[in-house]
Amino acid sequence: MVYLVGAGPGDVGLLTLKARELLEAADVVIYDRLADDAILNFCAGAKKIYVGKSAGSHTLKQTEINQLLVEEARQNKLVVRLKGGDPFVFGRGGEEALYLREQNLPFEIVPGVTSAVAVPAYAGIPVTHRGIATSFAVVTGHEDPTKPESTINWEKISTAVDTLIFLMGVANLPQIVEKLIAHGRKPETPAALIRWGTKPAQEVLITTLKEAPLKKISPPAIFVVGEVVNLREQLKWFETRPLFGKKILVTRARAQASKLSRALKNLGAEVVECPTIKISTPSDNFAAADAAIKNLRGFDWIIFTSANGVEKFFGRLGLHRLDARALNKVAAIGSATAEKLLSFGIIVDVVPENFVAEGLAAALKNLVNGKKILLARVEEARDVLPEALKNFGAEVTVAPIYKTEAESPAQIDFDLLDMATFTSSSTVKNFVAAYGVPKIPTAAIGTITAQTLKNFGVTPAVVAEEFTIDGLVESIKKFYGGNIS
C-alpha cells in the first residue's frame, strides 16, 4: 500500500493525526523537501529516502520517483509518500497516483493543510471575509517549463475572484504582476509576500500589486493579492507572540525536552534541541532500589526528587507485581514531581513551598523523627536532603533509581542563538564539558542550577521564580518583555 500524504505547510503542529499515525507505522518514507524536518521524527523506525526538489536541483526526475514508489510497494511494505502541503495542490500527487493505478498498486490519499490557506492565516490574512472577499483562487506561479505556452487564463482569472494566491511564484513575480495588471487588476490592489509561512522565521511584506516586484524576498514564499490583505494590521497574531524571533536552545534530556520545547514554541520561539544528558540505568543495575522495594511496607516515607525518579520507580514497582497500595506516606520536591505521582494515583502528603532539597527537608523536619525513609533519586546528587533528614532523627535509605550521562555533542551554531536553557546542574556541567562555557544569555530553572552556572563564571540572565518548567517559561517570557498570563 502506498499512502500519498500531505505534510502541511511547515508548522509541525499542523500535521494531521492520520499523517502522524501512518508515519509511525511506515516501513518506508519517500519524502520531499519539507518545511520542517522535525516531521521525520515521527518515523524514526522507517527507511527514509529523500527525493526533494528545489530550484535548479532535482534529486530524482518525476519518472524515477514514480518507479521508486512501485519498487518499494512491491516489496509488500507500507510506503508513505510525504509531500509538503497537500499532495493534490501542485504536489504532483495526481501524477503519482495515476502511475500507481497503471501498475495495479493500491494507494490512498491523505490530504494535508495547504499553504495556500494556512500561510495567509498565519500572516493574519483571511482568504475570504464577508463584505470584502467571497471567492479565492489558488494559482501556480511556476508552470511546467516544457509547455509551449501558459495555460493560465489570465484574462478571466485576473478579475474573476476577490483573492488570488500564487504558490511558487517569487521568481516569476514581475511576469505575474504584468499579466494581472494587463488583464484588469488594479495596480493599487493590496498585496502580500509571505516567506517561510507558519515557521518561526516567517516574514511578511505588505505592498501593492504594482510595487510587489520591487520587494526583495527569496523563496519559499507565496504571493497574495486582494483587499483582504488590509485586514492583516488588525488580525496579525503569529509575529506578536512574546518570543517570536527568538532562537532558544533546550539542553534537557531528549525524552523530557518536549514540554519545554512545546511551551517555548507556543510563545513564538524557534527551538533548537540539544540534549546534554540522557537518562540511563543506575550503576548498580537497580540493586539498591529493588532491595528497598522488596521491603517497601517497612518504610514510613518515600521521597521523590524528580519526575524521572517517579517514572523509573514505578517501572520497577510493576516488575515486582506491586502498585501504589504498597506505599505509605509520600513527599515530593516540587509540583512537577507531585503531578507525575498523581498520574500513578498518588496524592502527595508533603510538597514544600520552595522546590529545592533544603525546602523539602524543612517541610519534613517535624514529621520524620524515628521514621524509616526511602529516598528514590538520581545516582549523583547533593547530600543536603539525606543528611538533614538524619539530623532530624530519621533512618534514611538512598536508592539510586536512574543516573544521568552525557549525550554526544551535536553541531550547533551558537552565533544564531539568543538564549540557552538549563533545567538541572547536570545539564550545565555536561554542556560545559561538550561546548565550553556558554557565551550567550542563559536561563536556569532554579537557584541550584543558577549556582552551578555561576561556578563556571556565568551569571544567568533568567532564574525561574517558580522552580518548574512552567516557571522557567514564564520567567523567560518576562525577560523578553511579554506579559505574564
C-alpha positions in Angstrom: 0.0 0.0 0.0 1.2 3.5 -0.9 -0.1 6.5 1.0 0.2 9.9 -0.6 0.4 12.1 2.5 0.3 15.9 2.9 2.8 17.1 5.4 1.2 20.6 5.8 2.8 24.0 5.3 5.6 24.0 7.8 4.5 24.2 11.4 4.8 20.6 12.6 1.7 21.1 14.7 -0.4 21.3 11.5 0.4 17.7 10.6 -2.8 15.7 10.6 -3.4 12.9 13.1 -3.8 10.4 10.2 -0.5 11.5 8.7 1.3 11.0 12.0 -0.2 7.6 12.5 1.0 6.5 9.1 4.5 7.9 9.6 4.8 6.0 12.9 3.7 2.8 11.1 5.6 3.2 7.9 8.3 0.9 6.6 9.5 3.4 4.0 9.0 7.1 3.8 9.8 8.8 0.5 9.8 12.5 1.2 10.1 15.9 -0.5 11.9 18.9 0.7 9.9 19.7 3.9 9.4 23.0 5.6 10.0 21.2 8.9 12.3 18.2 9.1 11.0 17.6 12.6 8.1 15.8 11.0 10.5 12.9 10.2 10.9 12.3 13.9 7.6 10.5 13.8 9.0 7.8 11.5 12.2 7.0 13.4 12.0 3.3 12.6 11.4 3.7 8.8 13.7 3.7 5.9 13.8 7.3 4.7 14.5 8.3 1.1 14.9 11.9 0.1 13.6 12.8 -3.4 13.2 16.6 -2.9 13.4 19.3 -5.5 14.4 22.9 -5.3 15.1 25.5 -8.0 17.7 24.0 -10.3 18.3 21.0 -8.2 16.2 17.7 -8.6 17.3 14.7 -6.6 15.3 12.4 -8.9 13.2 13.0 -12.0 9.5 12.6 -11.5 9.5 9.4 -13.6 12.2 8.0 -11.3 10.2 8.9 -8.2 7.2 7.1 -9.7 9.2 4.0 -10.3 10.7 4.2 -6.8 7.2 4.1 -5.3 6.4 1.0 -7.3 9.6 -0.8 -6.4 9.2 -0.2 -2.6 5.5 -1.0 -2.7 6.1 -4.3 -4.4 8.2 -5.5 -1.5 4.9 -5.6 0.5 5.8 -2.6 2.5 3.7 0.2 3.9 5.1 3.1 1.9 4.4 6.8 2.8 5.0 9.3 0.0 5.3 12.5 2.1 4.8 15.8 0.4 4.8 19.4 1.7 1.4 21.0 1.9 -1.3 18.9 0.2 -0.4 16.2 -2.4 -3.1 17.4 -4.8 -2.4 21.1 -4.6 0.5 21.5 -7.0 2.2 18.5 -5.4 2.1 16.2 -8.4 0.2 13.7 -6.3 -2.3 13.1 -9.1 0.5 12.0 -11.4 2.0 9.6 -8.9 -1.5 8.2 -8.1 -2.2 7.6 -11.8 1.1 5.8 -12.2 0.4 3.6 -9.2 -3.1 2.7 -10.7 -1.4 1.8 -14.0 0.8 -0.6 -12.1 -2.2 -2.1 -10.3 -0.9 -1.0 -6.9 -3.3 0.2 -4.2 -3.0 3.7 -2.8 -4.7 6.2 -0.5 -4.7 10.0 -0.4 -4.2 11.7 2.9 -4.8 15.5 2.4 -2.6 18.0 4.1 -3.2 21.6 5.3 -2.3 23.6 2.2 -0.1 26.6 2.4 -2.5 28.5 0.2 -4.8 28.9 3.2 -2.6 28.3 6.2 0.2 30.8 5.3 -2.1 33.8 4.8 -3.9 32.8 8.0 -0.6 32.8 10.0 0.1 36.3 8.5 -3.3 37.5 9.7 -4.9 37.5 6.2 -8.1 35.6 5.7 -8.5 34.4 2.1 -12.3 35.2 2.4 -14.1 37.7 4.5 -17.7 38.7 4.5 -18.2 42.0 2.7 -14.7 42.0 1.3 -14.0 38.7 -0.4 -16.4 35.9 -1.3 -14.1 33.9 -3.6 -10.4 33.0 -3.9 -8.2 31.1 -6.4 -5.0 29.3 -5.9 -2.7 29.6 -8.9 0.7 28.1 -9.6 3.4 30.7 -10.0 5.7 28.2 -11.7 4.1 26.3 -14.7 5.7 23.3 -16.4 8.6 24.8 -18.3 8.1 22.2 -21.1 4.7 23.6 -22.1 4.7 25.7 -25.3 2.7 28.5 -23.6 0.9 29.3 -20.3 -2.4 27.6 -19.7 -3.4 30.1 -17.0 -6.4 32.0 -18.3 -5.1 35.4 -17.3 -7.9 37.3 -19.0 -10.5 35.7 -16.7 -8.7 34.9 -13.5 -7.3 38.4 -13.1 -10.6 39.8 -12.1 -12.9 36.8 -11.7 -12.1 36.2 -8.0 -11.6 38.5 -5.0 -8.4 36.9 -3.6 -5.6 35.4 -5.7 -2.9 33.2 -4.0 0.2 32.3 -6.1 2.4 29.4 -4.9 6.0 29.1 -6.0 5.8 32.4 -7.8 8.6 34.6 -6.4 11.0 34.0 -9.3 8.2 34.9 -11.8 6.7 37.8 -9.8 7.3 40.5 -12.5 5.6 38.5 -15.2 2.7 37.6 -12.8 2.1 41.2 -11.9 2.4 42.3 -15.5 -0.3 39.8 -16.6 -2.7 40.7 -13.8 -2.5 44.4 -14.5 -2.7 44.0 -18.2 -5.9 42.0 -17.7 -7.7 44.4 -15.5 -6.4 44.0 -11.9 -5.9 47.5 -10.4 -2.2 48.3 -9.8 -3.0 49.7 -6.3 -4.6 46.4 -5.2 -3.2 45.4 -1.7 -0.7 42.5 -1.9 1.4 40.5 0.5 4.6 38.4 0.1 4.9 35.8 2.8 8.2 33.9 3.3 8.6 30.8 5.4 4.9 31.0 6.4 3.9 29.2 9.7 7.6 28.9 10.7 9.4 30.9 13.4 11.3 32.7 10.6 8.1 33.9 9.0 8.5 37.2 7.1 5.6 39.3 5.7 6.0 42.2 3.3 2.9 44.3 2.7 2.8 46.2 -0.6 0.6 46.8 -3.7 0.3 44.7 -6.8 2.3 47.2 -8.8 5.1 47.6 -6.2 5.4 43.9 -5.4 8.3 43.1 -7.9 10.4 45.8 -6.2 10.4 43.9 -2.9 13.4 41.8 -2.1 12.3 38.4 -0.9 13.6 34.9 -1.7 11.8 31.6 -1.9 10.0 29.8 -0.4 7.3 32.5 -0.4 3.7 32.9 -1.5 2.0 35.9 -3.1 -1.4 37.1 -2.0 -3.4 39.7 -4.0 -6.7 41.2 -2.8 -8.4 43.6 -0.4 -8.2 41.0 2.4 -4.6 41.9 2.8 -5.7 45.2 4.5 -7.0 43.1 7.4 -3.5 42.0 8.5 -2.9 45.0 10.7 -5.9 44.1 12.8 -5.6 40.3 12.6 -1.9 39.6 12.7 -1.2 37.3 15.7 1.7 35.0 14.8 4.5 37.6 15.0 3.0 39.3 18.0 3.7 36.4 20.3 6.2 37.3 23.1 9.1 35.1 22.0 8.7 35.5 18.2 12.0 35.8 16.5 14.0 34.3 19.4 16.0 31.2 18.9 16.4 29.3 22.2 18.5 26.2 23.0 16.9 23.4 25.1 19.5 21.2 26.8 17.1 18.9 28.5 17.3 15.1 28.1 15.6 14.1 24.8 12.8 12.2 26.5 11.9 15.2 28.7 12.6 18.1 26.2 9.1 18.1 24.6 7.2 20.0 27.3 9.8 22.8 27.5 10.2 22.9 23.7 6.4 23.0 23.1 5.8 25.8 25.6 8.6 27.9 24.1 7.3 27.3 20.5 3.7 28.2 21.6 5.1 31.6 22.6 6.7 32.0 19.2 10.3 30.9 19.8 12.3 28.8 17.4 13.6 25.9 19.5 16.9 24.1 19.0 17.0 20.9 20.9 20.5 19.9 22.1 20.2 17.3 24.8 23.3 17.3 27.0 22.1 14.5 29.3 20.4 11.2 28.8 18.6 9.1 31.4 20.0 5.6 32.0 20.1 2.7 34.4 21.9 3.3 37.7 25.4 1.8 38.1 24.1 -0.9 40.5 21.5 -2.0 37.9 18.7 -1.2 40.4 20.1 -3.4 43.1 19.5 -0.9 45.9 16.1 0.1 44.5 14.9 -3.5 44.2 16.1 -4.4 47.7 14.1 -1.4 49.0 11.0 -2.3 47.0 11.0 -5.8 48.5 10.7 -4.2 51.9 8.6 -1.2 50.8 6.0 -1.6 53.5 8.8 -1.2 56.1 9.3 2.5 55.1 7.2 5.1 56.7 8.0 7.7 54.0 9.2 7.6 50.4 10.6 10.7 48.9 10.9 11.6 45.3 13.1 14.4 44.0 12.2 14.4 40.3 9.6 13.3 37.8 12.2 11.0 36.2 12.6 9.3 39.6 8.9 8.7 39.9 8.6 7.2 36.4 11.6 4.9 36.9 10.5 3.8 40.4 7.0 2.8 39.3 8.5 0.9 36.4 10.5 -1.2 38.9 7.5 -1.4 41.2 5.5 -3.0 38.4 8.2 -5.6 37.8 7.8 -6.7 41.4 4.0 -7.0 40.9 3.3 -4.1 43.3 1.4 -0.8 42.9 0.6 2.4 44.7 -1.0 0.4 47.6 2.4 -0.6 48.8 3.4 2.9 49.7 2.8 4.7 53.0 3.4 8.4 53.2 4.9 10.2 50.1 6.8 13.5 49.8 7.8 15.3 46.5 10.3 18.0 46.0 8.0 20.1 43.8 4.8 20.4 41.8 6.1 18.7 38.7 7.1 15.6 40.7 3.8 15.7 42.6 2.0 15.9 39.2 3.8 12.8 38.0 2.9 11.0 41.2 -0.7 11.9 40.7 -0.6 10.2 37.2 0.2 7.0 39.2 -2.7 7.6 41.6 -0.7 9.1 44.4 -1.8 12.2 46.2 1.4 13.6 47.8 1.4 14.2 51.6 4.1 16.9 51.5 5.3 19.4 48.9 7.5 22.3 50.1 6.8 25.9 49.1 10.4 26.1 47.9 11.2 23.4 45.4 14.7 22.5 46.4 16.2 19.9 48.8 16.6 22.5 51.6 12.9 23.4 51.3 11.8 19.7 51.3 14.0 19.0 54.4 12.5 21.9 56.2 8.9 20.8 55.4 9.7 17.3 56.8 11.6 18.5 59.9 8.8 17.7 62.4 7.5 14.6 60.7 10.4 12.2 60.4 11.9 11.7 63.9 12.3 7.9 64.4 10.9 7.2 60.9 12.3 5.0 58.2 12.7 6.9 54.9 13.4 5.7 51.4 14.9 8.4 49.1 14.5 7.3 45.4 16.5 9.7 43.3 19.2 10.2 40.7 22.5 8.4 41.3 24.7 11.5 41.8 23.0 14.3 43.8 23.8 16.6 46.7 23.8 15.1 50.2 21.8 18.0 51.6 18.5 16.2 51.9 19.6 12.8 53.4 22.0 14.5 55.8 19.3 16.9 57.0 16.8 14.0 57.5 19.3 12.1 59.5 19.9 15.1 61.7 16.1 15.2 62.3 16.3 11.6 63.7 15.3 9.7 60.6 16.8 6.4 59.3 17.4 7.1 55.6 17.9 4.7 52.8 19.1 6.2 49.5 18.2 4.1 46.4 19.5 5.3 43.0 16.7 4.8 40.6 18.4 6.3 37.5 21.5 8.2 36.5 22.3 10.9 34.0 25.0 10.6 31.4 26.5 13.0 28.9 24.9 13.0 25.4 27.1 13.0 22.3 27.7 16.7 21.3 25.7 18.0 18.3 26.6 20.6 15.7 25.2 23.9 17.0 25.7 27.4 15.5 25.8 29.4 18.7 26.0 32.7 16.9 22.4 32.2 15.8 21.1 31.6 19.3 19.5 34.1 21.6 19.4 32.0 24.8 20.3 28.6 26.3 18.1 27.0 28.9 19.3 24.7 31.7 17.0 22.5 33.8 19.5 20.9 36.2 23.1 21.2 37.3 24.0 18.1 35.2 22.8 19.9 32.0 25.1 22.7 32.9 28.1 20.5 33.6 27.7 18.4 30.5 27.1 21.4 28.3 30.3 23.0 29.5 32.2 19.7 29.0 31.0 19.4 25.5 30.9 23.0 24.3 32.7 25.2 26.8 31.2 28.0 28.9 28.1 29.5 27.3 28.7 32.9 25.7 25.0 33.7 25.2 22.4 34.6 27.8 21.3 31.7 29.9 18.1 30.7 31.8 18.2 28.4 34.9 15.2 26.5 36.3 16.2 27.4 39.9 18.7 28.6 42.3 20.8 25.4 42.4 21.1 25.3 38.6 21.9 29.0 38.7 24.7 28.5 41.2 26.2 25.8 39.0 26.3 28.3 36.1 27.9 30.9 38.5 30.5 28.3 39.4 31.6 28.4 35.8 31.6 32.2 35.8 28.2 32.6 34.1 25.6 34.8 35.7 22.2 33.6 34.3 20.0 36.2 32.7 16.9 34.4 33.9 16.3 32.4 37.0 12.8 30.9 37.3 10.7 32.4 40.1 9.0 29.0 40.4 11.3 26.1 40.0 9.3 24.3 37.3 9.2 24.1 33.5 6.2 26.4 33.6 8.0 28.8 35.9 11.1 28.8 33.6 9.0 29.6 30.6 7.1 32.4 32.4 10.4 33.9 33.5 11.9 33.8 30.0 8.7 35.5 28.7 9.0 38.2 31.3 12.7 38.7 30.4 11.8 39.4 26.8 9.0 41.8 27.8 6.0 39.5 27.5 3.0 39.9 29.8 2.6 37.2 32.4 -0.7 35.4 31.8 
